[in-house]
Amino acid sequence: MKLRDYPRPLSRWFWLPVFSALVAMAVTYLIFRYQASWPSYQATATVLIGGDIPARDSDWWSFEMSKNLLPTYAELARRPPVTQAVVDALGLSVSADELRESISVSVVGETQLIEISVTDNDRQQAADIANELARQLLVEQAPISAPPDFTRITEPARVRLDRSAFPYGNVLVAGMTGLVAGIGIAFLIEHLDDTIRRPEDVVKGLGLQILGTVKYFSGVRRLAPLSRLGGNREKEEEVPVKVDLSGILRQVRDACLWPVGQLLKLLPWGQRQEKEQELSDSSLSSLAEACRLVGISFCQLEGGPPRKLLITSPGPSEGKSSVAVGLASAWAETGQKIVLVDAHLRRPKLHEWFGLSNDVGLSILLEQKSGGSQRKAKKKMTASTERANLAVLVSGSSDSQSSSCLTSPQLQDVLDDLARQADVVIVDGPPVLSTPDAAILASKVDGILLVLGAGKTGLKAAAEAAKILIRAGGTILGVALFSSN
């Protein structure tokens, strides 16, 4: 990892250190709160020493006597005779030594006053102990041989919240620890996560050529938050794929967000957007504009763009159909005749996007014998769109047995005939790792465009998909990195 790459995990997981710090601080506070160490109250009673000496005595003598006795009385308030008397008088459940730890006595400046402070978790008990300590000093003045009324309680106990007992330091340390731990976890996740996010990830990890990055921010079918939160769970016959830790992280994320997405889709705006399946002309134009760079990259390849192009992706919901539609529209705008074929027989989409009927299509052609009747049916089933030079061959009926049609020997004839009628045939194929259909199609076309979802497709999944396509006899011409809002 280069130096410039270090801020990226923090920018992507900035909430994790903050969340960890807040959780650590909250847990620390709760520990102190429920261990009865806070809130803590401090009650303070004030006692005057030497306040009523006979008038015949000199002021200097009385002041010096009280000044010399102040430390004595301060220490006496924390001694066992006084603390034990307080425990007995109030019936406390603590010993005299334990009570001593909660008592502090201080002299108020250059005065004859001492303050007796008691800290306790019970507000009333703190006040009672402070007042009883002051009263016991009146009883314990005899051993000092002081005159009567030498000590007097000038101010009963005042109670306040002891803010010094709040674990500010502990909470702050816990927050800093949580922050550091969150940063460490963010870097650990980034290290374990092999999700492809940038073009250099593709070049470095797969060794394949990047033909372009497609950034589409208009939304083809539904709002992107619903698309992510809803968890597009396509029910297909899945081919077993090796499970890695980064894949588990993504599955956990999707599993956590899926219930939220289902709730959001119950909202009126969520239902309304879900029904907007058909592509508007503006959406199609923006999608074509997003894919224009990919089309230009194909034209710069040696030999130009392939006559028969398969567009597929490792898994579902990674943008392959969007790229197929956008690339077909972009090339059609240049005057080339394009036929867009929906070969995803298990989960067809193109007929919904273009508002076409899906009663008859590719699956019907594959069941017919080659010949003149098939060519006539092909022309009839290839529907024109509102876009000039762009025609669509829908998938046709998608029952449970329709995917087996791709093994038909008629598939190559159908694609070849379409290629003779058009400049380019674009095949929107199924995901590679979900079904074996993409591997079947790989050997029937001239080239393959592998679409990877930025921030969604894992590097291992992409490498496995590329390996399957090459093993099936396909030629991967390049990769398109798709990202949407």
C-alpha positions in Angstrom: 0.0 0.0 0.0 1.4 3.4 -1.1 1.4 6.4 1.2 -1.4 8.1 -0.8 -3.6 5.0 -0.3 -3.7 5.3 3.5 -6.4 8.0 3.8 -8.7 5.9 1.6 -9.8 3.4 4.3 -10.5 6.2 6.6 -12.6 8.1 4.1 -14.6 5.0 3.3 -14.9 3.8 6.9 -14.9 7.2 8.7 -17.9 6.3 10.7 -16.3 3.2 12.2 -13.7 5.0 14.4 -16.3 7.5 15.5 -18.8 4.8 16.3 -16.1 2.7 18.2 -15.2 5.8 20.2 -18.8 6.6 21.2 -19.5 3.0 22.1 -16.4 2.7 24.2 -17.3 6.0 26.0 -20.9 4.9 26.6 -19.8 1.5 27.9 -17.3 3.1 30.3 -19.9 5.5 31.6 -22.4 2.7 32.1 -19.9 0.6 34.0 -19.2 3.5 36.4 -22.9 4.3 36.6 -24.1 0.8 37.5 -21.2 0.0 39.8 -22.6 2.6 42.1 -19.5 4.8 41.8 -21.4 7.7 40.2 -23.3 9.9 40.5 -21.5 10.9 43.7 -22.7 13.6 46.1 -20.5 15.8 48.4 -22.0 17.2 51.6 -20.0 20.0 53.4 -20.7 21.2 56.9 -18.8 24.3 58.4 -17.6 24.4 62.0 -16.2 27.5 63.8 -13.3 26.8 66.2 -12.7 29.3 69.1 -15.8 31.3 68.4 -16.9 32.0 72.0 -13.9 32.8 74.3 -14.6 34.9 77.4 -14.3 38.6 76.8 -11.7 39.1 79.6 -9.2 37.1 77.4 -7.2 39.0 74.9 -8.0 38.9 71.2 -4.5 37.9 70.4 -4.5 34.9 72.8 -7.9 33.6 71.6 -6.8 33.9 67.9 -3.6 32.0 68.5 -5.3 29.3 70.5 -7.9 28.6 67.9 -5.3 28.8 65.1 -3.2 26.2 66.9 -6.2 23.9 67.5 -7.5 24.0 63.9 -5.2 21.1 62.7 -6.1 19.2 65.8 -9.8 19.4 65.2 -9.3 18.7 61.5 -7.5 15.5 62.3 -9.9 14.6 65.1 -12.8 14.6 62.7 -11.2 11.6 60.8 -10.1 9.7 63.8 -11.8 6.4 65.0 -13.5 7.8 68.1 -15.4 10.3 66.0 -16.0 8.1 62.9 -17.1 5.1 65.1 -19.5 7.4 66.9 -21.0 8.5 63.6 -21.3 4.9 62.4 -23.1 3.9 65.7 -25.3 7.0 65.7 -26.5 6.6 62.1 -26.4 2.8 62.0 -24.3 2.8 58.9 -23.3 -0.5 57.2 -19.7 0.5 56.8 -16.8 0.4 59.2 -15.2 3.4 60.8 -12.1 2.9 58.6 -14.2 2.7 55.4 -16.0 5.9 56.5 -12.7 7.6 57.0 -11.9 7.2 53.3 -14.9 9.3 52.3 -14.2 12.2 54.7 -12.0 15.2 53.9 -11.5 18.1 56.3 -9.9 21.5 55.3 -9.2 24.8 56.9 -10.8 27.8 55.2 -7.9 30.2 54.5 -6.7 32.3 57.5 -10.0 32.0 59.3 -11.1 29.9 62.3 -13.4 27.8 60.1 -13.0 24.1 59.0 -15.1 22.4 56.4 -16.0 18.8 56.8 -16.8 17.1 53.5 -18.3 13.7 53.0 -18.7 11.9 49.7 -21.5 9.3 49.2 -23.7 8.0 46.5 -26.8 8.7 48.6 -27.6 12.4 48.7 -29.3 12.4 52.1 -26.8 10.0 53.7 -24.0 12.3 52.7 -25.7 15.2 54.5 -26.5 13.2 57.6 -22.9 12.0 57.9 -21.4 15.5 57.5 -23.8 16.9 60.1 -23.2 14.1 62.5 -19.4 14.5 62.2 -19.7 18.2 63.1 -21.9 17.3 66.1 -19.5 14.7 67.3 -16.7 17.3 67.3 -18.7 19.2 69.9 -18.8 16.0 72.0 -15.1 15.2 71.5 -13.8 18.7 72.5 -13.5 17.8 76.2 -10.1 15.9 75.7 -8.6 19.2 74.3 -9.6 21.1 77.5 -11.2 23.9 75.5 -13.7 26.3 77.0 -17.4 25.6 76.7 -18.9 26.4 73.3 -15.4 26.5 71.9 -16.7 24.9 68.7 -20.0 25.7 67.0 -21.7 24.5 63.8 -22.0 27.7 61.7 -23.5 26.1 58.6 -25.3 22.7 58.3 -24.3 20.4 55.4 -24.8 21.6 51.9 -25.1 18.9 49.3 -23.9 19.2 45.6 -23.1 16.8 42.8 -19.5 15.8 43.1 -18.3 16.4 39.5 -14.8 15.5 40.4 -16.0 11.9 40.9 -17.2 11.7 37.3 -14.9 9.4 35.4 -13.9 12.0 32.9 -10.4 10.6 32.5 -11.6 7.0 32.2 -14.3 8.0 29.6 -11.7 10.0 27.6 -9.2 7.2 27.6 -11.9 4.7 26.6 -12.9 7.1 23.7 -9.3 7.4 22.5 -8.9 3.6 22.7 -12.1 3.1 20.8 -11.0 5.6 18.2 -7.6 3.8 17.7 -9.3 0.4 17.6 -11.8 1.7 15.0 -9.0 2.9 12.8 -7.3 -0.4 13.2 -10.4 -2.3 12.3 -11.0 -0.1 9.2 -7.5 -0.9 7.9 -8.0 -4.6 8.7 -11.3 -4.6 6.8 -9.6 -2.8 3.9 -6.8 -5.3 3.9 -9.2 -8.3 3.9 -11.7 -6.8 1.5 -10.8 -7.5 -2.1 -13.6 -5.5 -3.6 -12.7 -3.8 -6.9 -13.1 -0.1 -6.6 -10.7 1.5 -9.1 -9.4 0.7 -12.6 -6.0 0.0 -11.2 -7.4 -2.8 -9.1 -8.5 -4.5 -12.3 -5.2 -4.0 -14.1 -3.2 -5.1 -11.1 -5.4 -8.0 -9.9 -6.7 -9.4 -13.2 -4.2 -8.2 -15.8 -7.1 -7.3 -18.1 -7.5 -4.1 -20.1 -9.9 -1.4 -18.8 -12.1 -0.2 -21.7 -13.8 2.4 -19.6 -15.6 3.4 -16.4 -19.4 3.8 -16.6 -20.8 6.1 -14.0 -24.5 6.3 -14.3 -26.4 8.5 -11.8 -29.9 8.6 -13.2 -31.3 5.2 -12.0 -32.5 2.8 -14.7 -35.1 0.8 -12.8 -35.5 2.0 -9.2 -33.9 4.3 -6.6 -30.4 3.2 -5.8 -30.9 3.3 -2.0 -33.7 0.7 -2.5 -31.5 -1.3 -4.9 -28.8 -1.6 -2.3 -31.0 -1.9 0.8 -33.5 -4.2 -0.8 -30.8 -6.7 -1.7 -31.6 -7.8 -5.2 -32.0 -11.5 -4.4 -32.3 -13.2 -7.7 -33.4 -16.8 -7.4 -31.2 -18.8 -9.8 -29.5 -22.1 -10.0 -26.2 -21.1 -8.5 -22.9 -22.7 -9.3 -20.8 -23.3 -6.1 -18.2 -20.5 -5.6 -15.4 -20.5 -3.1 -16.4 -18.3 -0.1 -13.7 -15.8 1.0 -13.7 -13.5 4.0 -14.4 -10.4 1.9 -17.4 -12.1 0.4 -18.7 -12.9 3.8 -18.3 -9.2 4.8 -20.4 -8.2 1.9 -23.0 -10.8 2.6 -23.2 -9.7 6.2 -23.6 -6.1 5.1 -26.4 -7.0 2.6 -28.2 -9.2 5.2 -28.2 -6.3 7.7 -29.5 -3.8 5.1 -32.1 -6.0 3.5 -34.8 -5.7 6.1 -34.5 -1.9 6.0 -34.8 -2.0 2.3 -38.0 -4.0 2.5 -39.5 -1.5 4.9 -38.5 1.4 2.6 -40.1 -0.2 -0.3 -43.5 -0.1 1.5 -43.4 3.7 1.3 -45.4 5.3 -1.5 -42.4 6.8 -3.2 -40.6 3.4 -3.0 -43.5 1.6 -4.6 -44.0 4.2 -7.3 -40.3 4.1 -8.3 -40.4 0.2 -8.3 -43.1 0.3 -10.9 -41.1 2.5 -13.3 -39.5 -0.3 -15.2 -39.5 1.2 -18.7 -36.6 3.3 -19.7 -37.4 6.9 -20.5 -35.8 8.6 -23.5 -33.8 10.9 -21.2 -32.6 7.9 -19.2 -31.6 6.0 -22.3 -29.7 9.1 -23.6 -27.8 9.5 -20.3 -27.0 5.8 -20.2 -25.7 6.0 -23.8 -23.5 9.0 -22.8 -22.1 7.1 -19.9 -21.1 4.2 -22.1 -19.7 6.3 -25.0 -16.1 6.0 -23.7 -16.4 2.2 -23.7 -17.7 2.3 -27.3 -14.8 4.5 -28.4 -12.3 2.1 -26.7 -13.8 -0.8 -28.7 -13.3 1.1 -31.9 -9.6 1.6 -31.1 -9.0 -2.1 -30.7 -7.2 -3.9 -33.4 -9.8 -4.9 -36.0 -12.4 -2.6 -34.5 -15.4 -3.7 -32.4 -16.4 -7.4 -32.6 -19.4 -8.4 -34.8 -20.8 -10.5 -31.9 -20.2 -9.2 -28.4 -21.2 -10.9 -25.2 -21.6 -8.6 -22.2 -21.7 -10.4 -18.8 -20.6 -10.0 -15.2 -19.4 -12.4 -12.4 -22.6 -11.9 -10.4 -26.1 -10.4 -10.6 -26.8 -6.6 -10.1 -23.4 -5.5 -11.3 -24.5 -3.4 -14.2 -24.1 -5.7 -17.2 -27.6 -5.0 -18.6 -27.2 -1.3 -18.1 -23.9 -1.3 -20.0 -25.4 -3.5 -22.7 -28.2 -1.0 -23.3 -26.0 2.0 -23.0 -23.4 0.6 -25.4 -26.0 -0.4 -27.9 -27.6 3.1 -27.8 -24.2 4.8 -28.1 -23.2 2.8 -31.2 -26.7 3.2 -32.7 -26.3 7.0 -32.5 -23.2 6.7 -34.7 -25.2 5.2 -37.5 -24.3 1.5 -36.9 -27.1 -1.0 -37.0 -27.2 -2.7 -33.6 -29.2 -5.8 -32.5 -29.5 -6.2 -28.8 -30.2 -9.8 -27.7 -31.5 -10.7 -24.3 -29.9 -14.1 -23.6 -30.5 -14.1 -19.9 -33.3 -16.6 -20.3 -33.8 -17.2 -16.5 -34.1 -13.5 -15.6 -34.9 -11.4 -18.7 -34.9 -7.7 -18.3 -34.7 -6.0 -21.7 -38.4 -6.4 -22.6 -39.3 -4.5 -19.5 -36.8 -1.7 -20.1 -38.0 -1.1 -23.7 -41.7 -1.8 -23.0 -41.8 -4.9 -25.3 -43.8 -8.1 -25.2 -41.8 -11.2 -24.1 -44.2 -13.8 -25.4 -41.9 -14.9 -28.3 -38.1 -14.3 -28.6 -34.8 -16.1 -28.6 -36.0 -19.2 -26.8 -38.6 -19.8 -29.5 -36.0 -19.4 -32.3 -33.6 -21.9 -30.6 -36.4 -24.5 -30.6 -37.0 -24.2 -34.3 -35.1 -25.9 -37.0 -32.7 -23.7 -39.1 -34.0 -22.6 -42.5 -36.1 -20.0 -44.2 -38.9 -20.3 -41.7 -36.4 -19.5 -38.8 -35.0 -16.5 -40.6 -38.5 -15.1 -41.2 -39.4 -15.7 -37.6 -36.2 -14.0 -36.6 -37.0 -10.9 -38.5 -40.5 -10.8 -37.1 -39.3 -11.3 -33.5 -36.5 -8.7 -33.7 -38.4 -5.6 -32.6 -37.4 -2.1 -33.5 -37.2 0.6 -30.8 -37.7 4.3 -30.7 -34.0 4.6 -31.1 -32.9 4.7 -34.8 -30.7 1.8 -35.8 -31.4 -0.2 -32.6 -33.4 -3.4 -32.6 -34.0 -5.8 -29.7 -34.5 -9.6 -29.7 -36.1 -10.4 -26.3 -35.6 -13.7 -24.5 -39.0 -15.1 -25.0 -40.8 -17.4 -22.5 -38.7 -18.0 -19.4 -40.0 -21.2 -18.0 -37.8 -23.6 -16.0 -36.5 -25.4 -19.1 -35.8 -22.4 -21.3 -32.2 -22.1 -20.2 -31.4 -25.5 -21.7 -32.2 -23.9 -25.1 -28.7 -22.3 -25.1 -27.2 -25.7 -25.7 -29.1 -26.0 -28.9 -27.0 -26.1 -32.1 -29.3 -23.4 -33.5 -27.7 -20.8 -31.2 -24.7 -20.3 -33.4 -26.9 -20.0 -36.5 -29.2 -17.4 -34.9 -26.2 -15.2 -33.8 -24.6 -15.5 -37.2 -27.8 -14.6 -39.1 -28.3 -11.6 -36.8 -24.7 -10.5 -37.4 -25.3 -10.6 -41.2 -28.3 -8.3 -40.7 -26.6 -5.8 -38.4 -23.2 -4.2 -37.9 -22.9 -5.4 -34.3 -24.9 -8.0 -32.2 -24.7 -7.3 -28.5 -25.7 -10.2 -26.3 -26.8 -9.4 -22.8 -25.8 -12.7 -21.1 -26.4 -14.1 -17.6 -23.9 -13.8 -14.8 -21.0 -16.1 -15.1 -20.9 -17.5 -11.5 -24.7 -17.9 -11.2 -25.4 -20.2 -14.1 -23.4 -22.2 -16.7 -25.2 -20.3 -19.5 -22.5 -17.6 -19.8 -19.9 -20.2 -20.5 -22.0 -21.6 -23.3 -22.4 -18.2 -24.9 -18.7 -17.4 -24.5 -17.6 -19.7 -27.4 -20.4 -18.5 -29.7 -19.3 -14.8 -29.9 -16.3 -12.9 -31.2 -15.5 -11.2 -27.9 -16.6 -10.6 -24.3 -16.9 -7.5 -22.3 -16.7 -8.3 -18.6 -18.6 -5.8 -16.4 -17.5 -5.4 -12.8 -19.5 -3.4 -10.2 -17.3 -0.8 -8.6 -17.5 -1.4 -4.8 -19.5 -4.6 -5.3 -17.5 -7.2 -7.3 -14.8 -9.0 -5.4 -11.4 -9.6 -7.0 -11.6 -13.4 -6.5 -15.0 -13.5 -8.0 -13.9 -11.5 -11.0 -10.8 -13.8 -11.5 -12.9 -16.9 -11.2 -15.4 -15.5 -13.8 -12.6 -14.6 -16.2 -11.1 -18.1 -15.8 -14.4 -19.8 -16.6 -15.0 -17.7 -19.7 -11.5 -18.3 -21.0 -11.7 -22.0 -20.3 -15.0 -22.1 -22.3 -13.2 -20.7 -25.3 -14.2 -17.1 -25.0 -12.0 -14.1 -25.6 -12.2 -11.3 -23.0 -11.6 -8.0 -24.9 -11.6 -5.9 -21.8 -13.4 -4.8 -18.6 -16.0 -2.0 -18.0 -16.1 -0.8 -14.4 -19.8 0.2 -13.6 -20.9 2.4 -10.8 -24.2 4.0 -10.1 -25.9 6.0 -7.4 
